[in-house]
Amino acid sequence: MSNDRQPIGVIGTGYVGLVTAAGFAHLGSDVYCIDIDADKIARLQAGEIPIYEPGLAEMVAENRERLHFSTNIAEALEHARLLFVAVGTPPTYSGDADLSAVHSVVDAIPASDRHALVMKSTVPAGTGASIKRVLKTEGKEGLSYVSCPEFLKEGSAVKDFLNPDRVVIGDDGDWAGDAVVELYAPLDAALVRTDIASAEMVKLASNAFLATKISFINEIANVCEETGSDVIEVARGMGLDDRIGQKFLQAGIGFGGSCFPKDVNALKQLAGNSGYHFQLLNAVIEVNELQKRRVISKLQKHLGSLVGRTVTLLGLAFKPNTDDMREASSLVLSARLQADGAKVRVFDPIAEEEARHLIRGVHFATDAMDAIEGADAVVLVTEWDEFITLDWAQVAERMAGTLVLDGRNALDREAVAAAGLTYEGIGRGTLTSLR
């Protein structure tokens, strides 16, 4: 890649910040990565990647000479004009986005007419205008501001950075917006250049729509169970309509992660704070929470009381190919199962370390077969490839019971049943032993 590209700063080295930094380094920019977590910076300086994301460690290693890690923001200010802000904006108790980390960055930037803040963090519409008012009050109106929301999916973030379906840039039509456009130009993606507030809304609206689509197909799955329909076939027929599309029509036990729950709540709160009651999003949130708890009802349908029963959860992360446990369905399921008296065994190939900080009272197994040993029921929570390709005859030998509950509709139900097990999916009904 070209060595003539402008250097940039990236403030925050989490999922978004580190992938963004590695991506721009891959495109040829020197990138100055800043984080207040000294331990994380030390690990990055030593070549250790603190998060699991396929392809990220390799991209960082390949572009190591262009990546600079520090806790001192002055290093980024010295070398780069564009400062990408990628700090966390977690939900508060009220559901609003916590912008304290964003404001800490704003406070740390000195007055300048040669720097620009480029907001990658997901923030409510109106945040840019609010920050610009603060900058003016503090005598920093010379700083430019750009909204450039991220659309990286955990588990495929590196691929998403290099092959974006669109780049959204909201700015005031000044040098900073032009500079960000130039940075992304080699990726040859569709460009949406608009005002700052609209760019902010694109991210929230996109995630809220996808979450709505998931909750809708989960509701359809629940109706399918009452009517004898198969949601897989229903979704296949729906998805062939190009007005609907096939993506996000996979019924399951609900969405989680760092984006959908937070952004749906943030948009609902933003609407409420503006005087509008976003009724649809209330339903999306409620359906998602109830969907996780339907697993308990399904287990009780087959096993009766769960007191003393051993239930295995295969997968803990909110989705495969990540170690992210934020809003993971396994958190709700493990707690509810224990509250109902069940013994819970769990296994995840990547997320165990993170899960141990959040889940108590369960047995962490060494592998999938260890987790399955003696189980009355097995629940697929995260569709890791190694779970989908399990030898179901071996599973049947190791289990005490016969129930396999496919929480992601990812298993071959005929293969499960052929092993003498009972398959229960989401919106697919029950397939009993074919032996």
matplotlib code that plots the C-alpha trace (Angstrom):
import matplotlib.pyplot as plt

x = [0.0, 1.0, 3.3, 2.1, -1.1, -1.7, -1.1, -4.1, -4.8, -7.2, -8.3, -9.6, -8.2, -11.3, -13.0, -13.7, -10.6, -8.1, -9.7, -9.9, -6.3, -5.0, -7.2, -5.8, -2.3, -2.9, -3.9, -0.6, -1.2, 0.9, -1.6, -1.1, -3.3, -4.1, -5.8, -5.9, -5.5, -1.8, -1.9, -3.7, -1.2, 1.7, 0.2, -0.3, 3.3, 4.4, 2.4, -0.4, -3.9, -6.3, -9.5, -10.4, -11.2, -10.4, -7.6, -6.9, -3.7, -2.3, -3.2, -1.6, 1.6, 1.9, 1.6, 3.5, 5.9, 3.0, 1.2, 2.2, 0.7, 0.7, -1.3, -0.2, -2.6, 0.1, 1.8, -1.3, -1.7, 1.9, 1.7, -1.9, -4.6, -7.5, -8.2, -10.7, -12.6, -13.5, -14.2, -17.1, -20.6, -22.3, -25.9, -26.8, -29.5, -31.9, -31.0, -29.3, -25.8, -23.1, -21.0, -18.6, -15.6, -16.4, -16.5, -13.2, -11.6, -13.1, -11.7, -8.3, -7.9, -6.3, -7.5, -6.4, -7.3, -5.4, -7.0, -10.4, -12.3, -13.7, -16.5, -16.4, -18.1, -21.9, -23.5, -27.1, -28.1, -27.4, -24.2, -22.0, -24.0, -23.7, -19.9, -19.5, -21.3, -18.9, -15.9, -17.1, -17.7, -14.1, -12.5, -11.8, -14.1, -11.1, -11.4, -13.3, -15.8, -16.8, -19.3, -18.1, -20.1, -18.7, -20.5, -18.1, -19.6, -17.7, -16.4, -16.0, -14.7, -11.5, -13.3, -15.9, -13.3, -11.6, -14.9, -17.5, -20.9, -20.9, -19.0, -21.0, -19.4, -21.2, -19.4, -19.7, -18.2, -14.7, -11.2, -11.8, -14.6, -12.6, -9.7, -11.8, -13.2, -9.7, -8.7, -11.5, -11.1, -9.0, -11.8, -14.0, -17.2, -20.5, -20.2, -22.9, -21.7, -24.3, -24.8, -23.6, -27.0, -28.1, -24.8, -25.3, -28.9, -27.9, -26.0, -28.8, -31.5, -29.6, -29.1, -32.7, -34.1, -31.9, -32.9, -36.6, -36.1, -34.7, -37.5, -40.1, -38.8, -38.6, -42.3, -43.0, -41.1, -43.3, -46.4, -44.9, -44.7, -48.4, -49.4, -47.0, -45.1, -41.3, -39.7, -36.8, -39.0, -41.1, -37.9, -36.6, -39.8, -39.8, -36.2, -36.5, -38.6, -35.9, -37.9, -37.2, -34.0, -32.6, -30.3, -31.3, -34.2, -32.6, -34.9, -33.2, -33.1, -32.6, -29.9, -27.2, -23.8, -22.5, -24.5, -28.1, -29.4, -27.6, -28.5, -32.1, -32.4, -30.5, -32.8, -35.9, -34.5, -33.5, -37.0, -38.5, -36.3, -37.5, -41.1, -41.8, -42.9, -41.2, -43.7, -42.3, -38.9, -40.5, -42.0, -38.6, -36.9, -39.7, -39.8, -36.0, -36.1, -39.0, -37.3, -34.4, -36.8, -38.8, -35.8, -36.7, -40.3, -39.1, -36.9, -39.7, -42.0, -39.7, -38.1, -40.8, -39.2, -35.6, -34.7, -31.6, -31.5, -28.2, -28.4, -25.4, -25.0, -22.9, -21.5, -21.4, -20.4, -23.3, -22.2, -19.5, -16.0, -15.9, -15.2, -17.7, -20.1, -22.0, -25.8, -25.1, -28.1, -26.0, -26.1, -29.9, -30.1, -27.5, -29.1, -32.6, -31.6, -29.9, -32.9, -35.1, -32.8, -30.8, -27.1, -25.5, -22.4, -21.0, -18.3, -17.2, -13.9, -13.0, -15.1, -14.5, -12.1, -14.6, -17.5, -15.9, -16.2, -19.9, -21.3, -21.2, -22.3, -21.8, -19.3, -16.8, -16.0, -12.7, -14.4, -17.8, -17.9, -16.9, -19.7, -22.2, -21.2, -24.2, -26.5, -30.3, -30.5, -28.0, -28.8, -26.9, -26.5, -23.7, -23.3, -19.6, -18.6, -17.2, -20.7, -22.4, -20.1, -20.4, -20.6, -24.2, -23.8, -21.0, -23.1, -25.9, -23.5, -22.3, -25.7, -27.9, -31.0, -31.9, -33.0, -31.0, -32.4, -31.1, -31.3, -29.9, -31.5, -28.0, -27.9, -28.8, -32.0, -32.1, -28.6, -29.5, -32.6, -30.8, -28.5, -31.4, -31.8, -34.8, -34.4, -36.2, -35.6, -36.9, -40.1, -39.5, -41.2, -39.8, -38.2, -38.0, -35.5, -35.4, -34.0]
y = [0.0, 3.6, 5.2, 8.7, 8.5, 10.9, 9.7, 9.4, 9.1, 6.5, 7.1, 3.9, 0.4, -1.8, -3.8, -0.7, 1.3, -1.6, -2.9, 0.7, 1.3, -1.9, -1.4, 2.1, 0.9, -1.8, 0.9, 2.7, 5.2, 5.6, 5.2, 6.5, 4.5, 6.1, 4.4, 5.3, 1.6, 1.3, -2.5, -2.8, -0.5, -2.5, -5.7, -4.1, -2.8, -6.4, -7.7, -9.2, -8.7, -8.3, -9.2, -12.1, -11.2, -13.4, -12.0, -9.1, -10.4, -11.2, -7.7, -6.0, -8.1, -7.4, -3.7, -3.4, -0.7, 1.7, 1.1, 3.2, 2.6, 5.1, 6.4, 10.0, 11.8, 14.3, 11.7, 11.5, 15.3, 15.8, 13.4, 13.4, 15.9, 13.4, 11.9, 9.0, 8.6, 5.0, 4.9, 3.0, 4.5, 1.9, 2.2, 4.0, 2.7, 4.9, 3.4, 6.5, 6.3, 7.1, 9.7, 10.3, 8.8, 10.9, 14.0, 13.0, 12.9, 16.3, 17.8, 16.3, 17.9, 21.4, 24.3, 23.9, 24.9, 22.0, 19.0, 17.3, 14.9, 12.0, 10.2, 6.5, 5.8, 5.2, 8.3, 9.7, 12.1, 15.6, 14.7, 16.4, 19.6, 19.3, 18.8, 21.7, 23.9, 22.7, 23.4, 26.9, 27.5, 26.3, 28.4, 25.4, 26.2, 25.8, 22.1, 20.4, 17.6, 14.7, 11.9, 8.6, 5.8, 2.3, -0.8, -3.5, -6.8, -8.7, -12.0, -10.5, -7.0, -7.1, -8.2, -5.6, -2.8, -3.8, -4.5, -2.0, -1.8, 1.9, 4.7, 7.3, 10.7, 13.6, 16.9, 20.7, 20.5, 21.5, 20.1, 17.4, 15.8, 15.8, 14.2, 11.4, 10.8, 10.6, 8.1, 5.7, 6.2, 3.1, 0.9, 2.0, 1.8, 3.6, 7.0, 8.7, 12.2, 14.1, 16.4, 15.3, 14.6, 12.4, 10.5, 9.8, 8.7, 6.3, 4.0, 3.9, 3.4, 0.6, -1.4, -0.8, -2.0, -5.2, -5.9, -5.4, -7.9, -10.5, -10.0, -10.2, -13.6, -14.8, -13.9, -15.8, -18.8, -18.8, -18.8, -21.5, -23.7, -23.3, -24.0, -26.8, -24.6, -24.7, -21.2, -22.3, -22.8, -19.7, -17.5, -19.1, -18.1, -14.6, -13.9, -14.5, -11.3, -8.7, -6.1, -8.3, -10.1, -13.2, -11.6, -11.5, -13.9, -16.6, -17.4, -18.2, -17.3, -13.5, -11.0, -9.7, -8.1, -4.6, -3.0, -4.1, -4.0, -0.8, 1.0, 0.0, 1.3, 4.4, 5.2, 4.6, 6.9, 9.5, 9.5, 9.7, 12.6, 14.4, 13.8, 10.9, 7.4, 4.9, 2.1, -0.4, -0.5, -1.3, -4.4, -5.3, -5.2, -7.1, -9.9, -10.3, -10.7, -13.1, -15.2, -16.0, -17.2, -19.4, -21.8, -22.5, -23.3, -25.7, -27.5, -27.8, -29.2, -32.1, -32.6, -31.3, -29.8, -28.7, -29.2, -31.5, -31.8, -31.2, -28.8, -28.1, -24.8, -25.1, -21.6, -18.5, -15.6, -13.7, -14.9, -17.2, -15.9, -13.5, -13.6, -10.8, -11.6, -8.3, -9.0, -12.7, -15.0, -17.4, -14.9, -15.0, -18.7, -19.7, -17.6, -18.7, -22.4, -22.1, -20.3, -23.2, -25.7, -27.0, -27.9, -26.1, -27.2, -24.8, -24.7, -22.0, -22.4, -18.7, -16.8, -18.7, -16.2, -13.3, -15.5, -16.4, -12.7, -12.7, -16.2, -17.9, -21.3, -23.2, -25.9, -24.7, -27.8, -28.5, -29.3, -29.9, -33.6, -32.9, -30.4, -32.9, -35.7, -36.7, -34.0, -34.4, -31.7, -29.9, -26.4, -24.8, -21.2, -20.1, -21.7, -22.4, -24.6, -27.3, -27.7, -27.9, -30.8, -32.8, -36.6, -37.0, -40.8, -39.9, -37.2, -39.7, -42.1, -39.3, -37.8, -39.1, -37.8, -37.3, -33.7, -31.4, -27.9, -26.0, -22.4, -21.2, -23.6, -24.5, -28.2, -31.1, -32.2, -35.5, -36.3, -35.5, -37.7, -40.5, -40.8, -41.6, -38.0, -35.7, -32.5, -29.3, -26.2, -22.6, -22.5, -26.0, -28.2, -31.5, -34.4, -37.5, -40.3, -41.9, -45.2]
z = [0.0, -0.4, 2.1, 1.1, 3.2, 6.0, 9.6, 11.9, 15.6, 17.1, 20.6, 22.2, 21.4, 21.9, 19.1, 16.9, 17.6, 17.2, 14.0, 12.6, 13.5, 12.0, 8.9, 8.2, 8.9, 6.3, 3.8, 4.4, 7.2, 10.3, 13.2, 16.7, 19.0, 22.4, 25.4, 29.1, 30.0, 30.6, 30.9, 27.5, 25.8, 27.3, 25.9, 22.5, 22.5, 23.3, 20.3, 22.3, 21.1, 24.1, 22.1, 19.9, 16.4, 13.4, 11.3, 13.6, 15.2, 11.7, 10.4, 13.4, 13.0, 9.3, 9.8, 13.1, 11.9, 11.2, 14.5, 17.5, 21.0, 23.9, 26.8, 25.9, 23.6, 22.8, 20.6, 18.4, 18.4, 17.3, 14.3, 13.1, 12.2, 12.2, 15.6, 15.4, 18.6, 19.3, 23.1, 24.7, 25.0, 27.2, 28.2, 31.5, 33.9, 32.0, 28.6, 27.4, 26.0, 28.5, 26.8, 29.7, 27.8, 24.7, 26.8, 28.5, 25.0, 24.1, 27.3, 26.7, 23.2, 23.3, 21.2, 17.6, 14.1, 12.5, 14.2, 13.8, 15.9, 13.9, 15.9, 15.4, 18.8, 18.5, 19.8, 19.8, 17.0, 18.3, 20.0, 17.4, 17.8, 21.5, 21.3, 19.0, 21.5, 24.2, 22.0, 21.4, 25.1, 25.8, 23.1, 20.9, 18.0, 15.7, 16.1, 13.2, 13.8, 11.6, 12.3, 10.7, 12.3, 12.2, 10.8, 11.8, 12.8, 15.5, 14.1, 10.7, 11.6, 9.6, 6.5, 7.0, 7.3, 4.1, 2.2, 3.6, 2.0, 2.6, 4.3, 6.0, 6.6, 8.3, 8.3, 7.8, 4.3, 5.5, 5.1, 7.7, 5.8, 2.7, 4.5, 5.8, 2.3, 1.0, 3.7, 2.8, -1.0, -1.6, -0.3, -3.2, -1.1, -1.6, 0.0, 2.0, 2.7, 4.7, 7.7, 11.1, 12.7, 9.8, 9.9, 13.6, 13.0, 10.2, 12.7, 15.3, 12.7, 10.9, 14.0, 15.3, 11.9, 12.0, 15.6, 14.6, 11.8, 14.2, 16.7, 13.9, 12.7, 16.2, 16.6, 13.4, 14.8, 17.9, 15.7, 13.5, 16.6, 17.2, 13.6, 12.7, 10.2, 9.8, 10.3, 8.1, 5.2, 6.0, 6.1, 2.9, 1.1, 2.6, 1.9, -1.8, -2.0, -2.7, -0.7, 2.4, 1.7, 3.4, 6.0, 9.7, 9.1, 11.3, 14.2, 17.5, 21.2, 20.7, 19.9, 22.2, 21.9, 22.3, 19.5, 19.0, 22.6, 23.4, 20.1, 20.2, 23.8, 22.9, 19.9, 22.1, 24.7, 22.2, 20.8, 24.2, 25.2, 22.1, 23.1, 20.8, 22.0, 19.8, 20.4, 17.9, 19.6, 23.0, 21.3, 19.8, 23.2, 24.9, 22.3, 22.5, 26.3, 26.2, 23.5, 25.8, 28.5, 26.1, 26.3, 29.9, 28.9, 26.2, 28.7, 31.1, 28.4, 27.9, 31.4, 33.7, 36.8, 36.3, 39.9, 40.0, 36.2, 34.4, 31.5, 29.2, 27.4, 24.3, 23.6, 25.9, 23.6, 22.1, 18.6, 17.1, 16.3, 19.2, 22.9, 23.6, 26.4, 26.4, 26.6, 25.7, 25.9, 28.1, 30.9, 31.2, 30.6, 33.1, 35.8, 35.0, 35.0, 38.3, 39.8, 38.7, 40.5, 37.5, 37.5, 34.6, 32.6, 30.0, 27.3, 24.9, 22.8, 23.1, 25.6, 28.8, 30.3, 29.8, 30.9, 34.2, 35.2, 34.6, 35.3, 38.7, 40.0, 36.7, 35.8, 33.1, 31.0, 29.2, 25.9, 24.4, 25.2, 28.8, 29.0, 27.6, 30.1, 32.1, 30.7, 30.7, 28.0, 25.7, 24.5, 21.6, 22.5, 20.2, 16.8, 16.8, 13.9, 16.3, 17.9, 14.5, 13.5, 16.7, 16.4, 17.6, 18.2, 20.7, 22.2, 22.8, 24.5, 26.9, 27.8, 30.5, 28.7, 25.1, 24.6, 22.2, 22.1, 19.0, 20.1, 16.7, 14.3, 13.1, 13.7, 11.3, 13.0, 11.1, 12.2, 15.8, 15.7, 13.9, 16.9, 19.0, 20.4, 20.6, 18.5, 19.5, 17.4, 17.4, 15.3, 13.9, 16.4, 17.8, 15.9, 18.1, 17.8, 14.3, 15.7]

ax = plt.figure().add_subplot(projection="3d")
ax.plot(x, y, z, "-o")
ax.set_aspect("equal")
plt.show()
